[in-house]
Amino acid sequence: MLKQRIITALILAPLVIAGIFFLPLPAFIIAMAAITLVGFWEWTQFVNASSRINAMILPTIMLGASIALLPTDPASLSHPGGIYRAILLIGGLWWLVASALAISYPKSADFWSKKPFLKQIFGLLTLLPFFWSILMLRAVNYDNNPYHGACLVLLVCLLVWAADTGAYFSGKRFGKHKMAPAVSPNKTIEGLIGGACLAIFITWLGSHLLSIEFSSLGQLFFIAIVTVIISVLGDLVESMFKRVSGIKDSGNILPGHGGILDRIDSLTAAIPVFALLYLWLI
């Protein structure tokens, strides 16, 4: 299993980075729409609907309608206002609510676990803001420098990967206090602290190497810390939904890794929160 995970990661990582940097914006939008649709398909397992195909109707319509109705040109995406700000705000608020649900699990499950439509709404709140937020980041300064937004997206990916790596090793070495034992017994407060420390360092280093400007060092630290915490909780949220649904992985599309949601669970939380803070609030 470990060998398979490593092989898949070695193939997948270069493809992801190449897609971020080398796909023109229209092709990037198509690729992200496809990934989002796969994510919705995997989410139908959490909904417990009578038919997974029927459960795909609403998210497919919502995604398609949003793409058809909202401008996707770089100028509109890179200066989020109006509906784009609403999407960022909804995404940020959802992850506060979702984090509270995960931390208070299993008590919180009494409210939503037997409500298929509510769980479908949770899927929309998870994946639609992720889709639009990553487009907003990718479009930043696109006309002047097509790679600047790609560097922003890569920076968030590096932040999340660093947080996961730091949390794994520090949690294994120092972990004693469980974050949410009913959801994921292996995640600890010590792991979160270790992951946050490494992620802050990688964000600082990456911002210099990738020429990403922050207004101050304090702004960088604040955005990195909040994004790390939310990304870790994002992982817990998907684990919570899988636990309630009685499944181990969201899919088997990625050998050794599971499904698309298993790979992007932290990013679905980190991307909207980072975009909200970087593009609007700060």
C-alpha distance (Angstrom), angle and dihedral (degrees) to the residues before:
residue distance angle dihedral
M1 . . .
L2 3.81 . .
K3 3.81 91.6 .
Q4 3.81 90.0 50.4
R5 3.80 91.6 49.1
I6 3.81 91.4 51.4
I7 3.81 93.7 48.1
T8 3.81 91.8 48.9
A9 3.81 91.5 47.3
L10 3.82 92.2 49.6
I11 3.80 89.9 53.1
L12 3.80 97.3 38.9
A13 3.82 100.4 46.8
P14 3.83 96.5 59.7
L15 3.81 90.4 45.0
V16 3.80 91.4 52.1
I17 3.81 93.0 47.8
A18 3.82 91.6 45.8
G19 3.81 90.3 50.5
I20 3.80 92.2 49.8
F21 3.81 93.9 50.4
F22 3.77 107.4 29.6
L23 3.79 106.6 35.4
P24 3.81 111.0 93.7
L25 3.79 112.2 -123.2
P26 3.86 96.6 -97.6
A27 3.82 90.8 51.2
F28 3.81 90.4 44.3
I29 3.81 89.6 54.1
I30 3.82 90.7 51.4
A31 3.81 91.5 48.3
M32 3.81 92.7 49.1
A33 3.82 91.0 46.5
A34 3.82 89.0 54.0
I35 3.82 91.8 49.0
T36 3.80 90.3 47.7
L37 3.81 91.6 51.0
V38 3.80 90.6 51.4
G39 3.80 87.4 49.7
F40 3.80 90.2 52.5
W41 3.81 90.3 49.3
E42 3.79 91.0 53.2
W43 3.82 89.7 46.0
T44 3.81 90.2 59.9
Q45 3.81 86.6 75.7
F46 3.81 88.5 65.7
V47 3.79 93.4 49.7
N48 3.83 96.7 64.5
A49 3.79 90.5 -147.1
S50 3.81 121.7 166.1
S51 3.81 88.5 -113.0
R52 3.80 128.3 23.6
I53 3.81 89.3 -153.7
N54 3.81 91.0 55.8
A55 3.80 89.1 47.6
M56 3.83 88.7 57.7
I57 3.80 94.1 58.7
L58 3.81 97.9 79.8
P59 3.83 98.1 44.3
T60 3.81 91.9 44.4
I61 3.81 91.2 51.8
M62 3.81 91.9 45.5
L63 3.79 93.8 49.4
G64 3.81 93.5 44.3
A65 3.80 93.2 45.9
S66 3.79 92.6 49.3
I67 3.81 91.5 51.5
A68 3.81 91.5 46.5
L69 3.80 95.4 47.0
L70 3.80 104.0 36.8
P71 3.82 123.1 69.6
T72 3.79 113.3 -109.6
D73 3.79 98.9 -171.6
P74 3.83 116.1 122.2
A75 3.81 94.8 -113.4
S76 3.81 93.6 56.3
L77 3.79 95.1 42.1
S78 3.79 97.0 45.8
H79 3.82 95.0 52.9
P80 3.80 101.5 47.9
G81 3.77 113.8 -157.6
G82 3.78 136.8 145.5
I83 3.80 110.5 0.9
Y84 3.80 92.4 10.7
R85 3.79 91.1 56.8
A86 3.79 88.8 48.3
I87 3.81 90.1 53.3
L88 3.81 91.2 50.7
L89 3.80 91.8 47.0
I90 3.81 93.1 47.2
G91 3.80 89.9 49.3
G92 3.79 92.3 50.4
L93 3.80 93.8 46.6
W94 3.80 91.7 46.9
W95 3.79 91.8 56.3
L96 3.79 90.8 51.4
V97 3.81 88.9 53.1
A98 3.82 93.5 42.2
S99 3.80 91.2 49.3
A100 3.79 90.2 52.5
L101 3.82 89.7 50.3
A102 3.81 91.4 52.3
I103 3.80 95.2 45.7
S104 3.82 92.2 48.5
Y105 3.84 94.4 44.1
P106 3.05 130.6 158.4
K107 3.80 90.8 28.5
S108 3.80 91.8 52.4
A109 3.83 91.2 54.6
D110 3.81 89.9 72.5
F111 3.80 87.4 71.3
W112 3.83 100.5 50.1
S113 3.82 113.3 9.0
K114 3.81 95.4 92.3
K115 3.81 97.1 40.7
P116 3.82 109.8 89.7
F117 3.80 95.5 -176.9
L118 3.80 92.2 51.3
K119 3.82 90.2 51.5
Q120 3.78 88.7 50.5
I121 3.81 89.0 54.1
F122 3.80 87.8 50.8
G123 3.81 88.0 56.7
L124 3.79 91.8 51.8
L125 3.81 90.7 49.2
T126 3.79 90.0 50.2
L127 3.80 101.8 46.2
L128 3.81 107.9 27.9
P129 3.84 95.5 57.5
F130 3.81 88.3 44.4
F131 3.81 90.9 53.7
W132 3.79 95.3 48.4
S133 3.81 95.3 39.4
I134 3.79 93.8 55.2
L135 3.82 89.3 49.3
M136 3.81 90.3 51.6
L137 3.80 91.7 51.6
R138 3.81 92.7 44.9
A139 3.82 91.1 52.3
V140 3.81 96.8 52.7
N141 3.84 109.3 125.8
Y142 3.81 88.2 -13.6
D143 3.79 96.9 150.8
N144 3.81 93.8 52.4
N145 3.80 97.9 35.8
P146 3.83 118.1 8.3
Y147 3.80 90.5 -165.3
H148 3.80 98.5 53.8
G149 3.81 94.6 81.1
A150 3.79 89.5 43.8
C151 3.80 88.1 56.8
L152 3.81 89.4 52.3
V153 3.81 92.0 52.2
L154 3.81 90.6 46.3
L155 3.81 90.4 49.8
V156 3.81 90.9 57.0
C157 3.81 90.2 47.3
L158 3.81 90.6 50.8
L159 3.80 90.1 48.0
V160 3.81 91.6 53.1
W161 3.80 94.2 43.9
A162 3.81 90.3 49.1
A163 3.80 90.9 49.1
D164 3.82 91.1 51.2
T165 3.80 92.6 47.3
G166 3.79 94.9 44.9
A167 3.79 92.1 45.9
Y168 3.81 92.0 50.7
F169 3.80 96.6 52.0
S170 3.81 98.3 37.0
G171 3.79 91.2 44.3
K172 3.79 91.4 50.4
R173 3.80 91.8 48.6
F174 3.79 102.9 36.7
G175 3.81 106.6 10.5
K176 3.82 115.0 133.8
H177 3.79 108.7 131.6
K178 3.81 114.1 68.8
M179 3.81 118.8 -137.3
A180 3.80 98.7 -156.2
P181 3.82 108.9 -10.6
A182 3.80 93.6 178.6
V183 3.82 89.9 59.8
S184 3.81 105.7 31.1
P185 3.82 116.5 1.4
N186 3.81 93.1 -168.0
K187 3.81 98.1 60.3
T188 3.80 114.1 93.3
I189 3.79 139.0 -178.9
E190 3.80 88.9 -117.6
G191 3.79 89.8 54.0
L192 3.80 90.6 51.2
I193 3.80 91.2 51.6
G194 3.80 92.3 48.4
G195 3.78 91.4 47.1
A196 3.80 91.5 48.7
C197 3.80 92.4 51.1
L198 3.80 93.4 51.1
A199 3.81 92.1 42.8
I200 3.82 92.4 52.3
F201 3.80 90.7 50.8
I202 3.82 92.3 47.4
T203 3.81 90.9 47.1
W204 3.81 90.8 51.5
L205 3.81 92.5 46.1
G206 3.80 93.5 42.0
S207 3.79 92.9 49.7
H208 3.81 89.4 57.3
L209 3.80 95.8 43.9
L210 3.82 93.1 44.9
S211 3.84 95.2 39.9
I212 3.81 93.8 -120.5
E213 3.79 110.6 161.0
F214 3.79 125.0 -143.4
S215 3.79 121.2 -175.5
S216 3.81 90.5 -123.3
L217 3.78 143.2 -9.9
G218 3.79 88.1 -105.0
Q219 3.80 90.7 57.0
L220 3.81 90.7 51.1
F221 3.82 92.1 49.5
F222 3.80 93.1 46.7
I223 3.81 95.1 48.6
A224 3.81 91.5 45.0
I225 3.81 94.5 49.3
V226 3.81 95.1 46.7
T227 3.81 92.0 45.2
V228 3.81 92.1 49.0
I229 3.79 93.5 50.6
I230 3.79 92.6 47.9
S231 3.82 92.3 45.6
V232 3.81 91.4 54.2
L233 3.78 90.5 47.6
G234 3.81 89.0 47.6
D235 3.78 88.3 60.1
L236 3.81 88.8 50.3
V237 3.80 91.6 50.5
E238 3.80 93.5 57.0
S239 3.82 89.8 44.9
M240 3.80 88.0 53.7
F241 3.80 93.2 52.6
K242 3.81 91.5 46.5
R243 3.81 91.2 49.3
V244 3.80 92.4 51.6
S245 3.82 90.3 47.2
G246 3.80 92.6 47.2
I247 3.82 96.2 -123.9
K248 3.80 130.2 128.5
D249 3.80 100.7 -154.2
S250 3.79 131.1 20.3
G251 3.82 89.8 -129.7
N252 3.79 145.3 -30.8
I253 3.80 101.6 -115.3
L254 3.83 91.8 114.0
P255 3.83 112.3 53.0
G256 3.78 110.9 -126.5
H257 3.78 92.7 4.5
G258 3.80 105.1 63.2
G259 3.78 121.3 -138.6
I260 3.77 137.1 -12.9
L261 3.80 91.6 -94.3
D262 3.80 90.1 53.5
R263 3.82 88.5 59.2
I264 3.80 100.5 39.8
D265 3.82 100.5 35.5
S266 3.81 92.6 106.5
L267 3.81 91.9 41.6
T268 3.81 93.1 52.1
A269 3.80 85.8 63.5
A270 3.81 100.2 33.7
I271 3.82 99.1 48.9
P272 3.85 97.5 55.3
V273 3.80 93.2 42.8
F274 3.81 93.6 47.1
A275 3.81 90.6 46.6
L276 3.81 91.6 48.0
L277 3.80 92.3 52.5
Y278 3.80 98.7 37.5
L279 3.81 100.4 41.3
W280 3.77 102.0 34.5
L281 3.79 124.4 3.2
I282 3.81 99.4 44.9
